[in-house]
């Protein structure tokens, strides 16, 4: 079924047809991460150089400590202006309690988490709190779009049609 908007025909998605995709299948694993002792100016440079809006902060064991983001940079700017702080380490500016998900979290739960929380990325953690990957809002959009573009399976009978077995005389009866 499609819905027409202007000259485009958009597919209408049945909620029960939501892709059965988990975070494990769509998360990005090769991440730029920051160390907690890194200088905030250095971390800001990492964000700018890599054109990213934030990065997870992990310790030497890979344990997730929080997110250093553009918002963290704004905290840093305000602290510099009001407190005269020349610089500080990343860990003092991170969001230490952002929403996180596990590798088993399903697509609909991930989308709902993005709606409920003002965040651009969701760190994917294992049972020990170690960073395994990250999912962005754009990753969710890609997964849904990919599902809508996938060829639809049809339930057609395989093998010969019954009419092919009958002679032409038997089909006329």
Steps between C-alpha positions, in 0.01 A plus 500: 500500500626850424404850601521777242671826591522732203622283216684252724355169616624428850475153652275473804663282761296256703625528863519120520736507201765700688839351417617240750838667535707528817768746599763233433406496130503876443749646746824662394794322661797700376464807721713797585524491879655736750702433813371648829826683567513663157505880504165656404660716228662192352164317508332798334761479224424128455130577451573779250767308310274195460181701438310322776267648760618283787705202604483239776750525783643166613766395745796274417282188554238620250249582774261772389519816714281742304471718192703807412288699256444842352292571810803408714699752296239768579544422873872539448459839326274630778739374770791668327310829477357510853760312700808593301586131461780462247409135432390184672486128435222340300354295785395813690283613205339177381139394525566210737145364491375502140244244384669178390384177339620141468581303187162323530290819500249496214448772239167626635641536854801684360274741308286556811813568707605769252153657528512498881854631540666807352801318358656440160665168575441196719803314633463123480638333812558141608409357841826628653440856380760483224437691179416267209375754247270792442177571314402839365157623400619476141585129549136441599379688193730291277373173651136595443567624148697187417209288621253697287723456193550126553321276252178365645469125535185363348333176595473335160469131451817337387507237231240439235161661489212256513380618159830396344437140606158477343462454131342781306177292474479456879547875559200587285258296708 
